[in-house]
Amino acid sequence: MIAQQRAESQSQISTVADDRSAVRLIGVTKEFGVGDTKVAALAGIDLDLPYGEMVLLVGPSGCGKTTLISIVAGLLDPTVGDVEVLGQPLSKMGGNRKVRFRGDNIGFVFQQYNLLPSLNAVENACVPLLISGWSRTAALKKAAEMLDAVGLGSRLKSYPNQLSGGQQQRVAIARSLVHEPRLLVCDEPTAALDGTSGRTVMTLIKQVAVQSDRAVIVVTHDNRVYDFGDRIVSMADGRIESVDANKH
Amino acid sequence: MNWVALRMLTGDKTKYFGIIFGVAFAALLMGQQSAIFCGLMRNTTSQIRDIEGGDIWVMDRNVQFVDDTKPMSENKLLRVRGVEGIQWAVRLYKSIARAKLSDGNFQQVILIGLDDATLVGAPRPDRILHGELGDLRQPNAVFLDEFGWRYLYGEEPYAPGKTLEMNDKRAVIVGLCKCSPTFQTFPILYCTYSQAIQFVPQERKTLSFILAKVNDDVTPETVCERITAQTALKAETNDQFFWSTIKYYMERTGIPINFGITVALGFFVGCAIAGQTFYLFTLENLKQWGCLKAMGVSNFRLIRMILLQALVVGVIGYGIGIGGAALFGYVFERFVKSTPPAFYFGWQIMAISGGAVFAIILVSALISMRRVLFLEAGVVFR
């Protein structure tokens, strides 16, 4: 069902698919403010991220990591440059098409989990499916399977305030993957967790999300989890300093 | 996603009930105060509604409302009867008289004198609680309304033969009837015209109103125009006289302003409580809305979700509030026996209150929606 929906969505977005890169940024610049207060958060970023890898985006605070993933996820438009995600020219898409593309193809894991407090674990996890138009019964069933896969099969009915930080993040991961997105964007997924929980979460992301037809981008400045990345992109002052294949 | 919207709404019970309370309070205040206002206004016209049979009320040209009697000479009746299109016309006496009770106290009463021969304007048969209308033709006989009985005699059960004294004449209560509540809340006494003028100090002119019926082939409005043109008297249909009386009270008394202020207060308090709570509720959930937006929920769908939340609290709050107002009216009418009720809870009040509640929730939703729609989805990363 998900594959069919995605195929329909893709067919409506008439572009030439590029199978080599999951994300391709060409000369992307993002400026905020006007006149004297203008600040360049990103300055001419060129980047290719392949499928089947977990890419860590690292760098000090304010270097542009969040701006970069916001642009990759279609939440922000670049001031200048081209953005191609999963073969689709994101920077040329209209608002509604971009929203639909995001709903169908991109999963999010946030630093603060951003679970809906009035929904229990399985209900939270099924939200992306509801957005895609699934019936509630089918969505809950699929979400329960996903929660089971991330080790929370026994906490389906627990509300966020009844779960630990690590468990909440696992629910968030289940939610981000339940609709089988081809790109997973994680923003500091371990920042609010202790070392052990952080590693558990990263292991889970690596196991469940990283597949040959998917890409995972993780923004982090938690050097305890650097060894999980297949590739580490270092940023500073809105520019990419280095792209290193992780030799672990 | 409607389900998610509803779960988001009801998740925080305190805020959820807070919003509903605001809407319910506004609906209650607006509904209840409007009903009392309409009830009072309606009470001003009770005698126009109760005195049935004729199509037209004829009166002195300076009369502004039903209690504003300006006596006419008796020959005006003959002139009205001579107007083309009149089927019949009869006299009606109406004034405030002073009655002396058996315990020596005085009480003002509304005295209505009916045409001796026809008794046109008397209470309908189904509103006669005790006695026979024909008994009014007995010497000194009067009918008293049931509220008047309670007013004068409290819980004492009705018994015919009680007497009053008006203008040094004895009046004997021979029957009890049901009347619509009046604005002045004085007891109402029905008697014959010739008897009524005995119960008040003598005046040169005594004719308060002429009740007229028109022929079937002509409209009452047309005959009213003819009467005015030919007799220089004021003639109005029942409906016109009803609204003239309402208009007088609306324009010449502070009642609409005072009640209007209360109703407006209900609206603004409702706006403040419900609007502010709903707005704060949305504001506090801004990150959740942003999260949904990031996950692919379109602005159109977000609008639908917020409108659904507003609609739900609006409908529940309105139901509770308007139900409370109706309950107030029911209790008032059923258990408060000493005073005639001034509570008219027509569909118009429910519709207007509903409209006002709809406006409150719509304004609240629109203000909240604005924040959500202009919310940058990237907020979820901050």
Interface residues (C-beta under 8 A of the other chain):
Chain A: T66 I69 S70 A73 L75 L76 N96 V99 R100 R102 G103 D104 I106 F108 F110 Q111 Q112 N114 L116 P117 S118 L119 E123 V127 P128 L130 I131 S132 R136 D187
Chain B: M1 W3 V4 R7 M8 T10 G11 D12 K287 Q288 C291 L292 K293 A294 M295 G296 V297 S298 N299 E376 A377 G378 V380 F381 R382
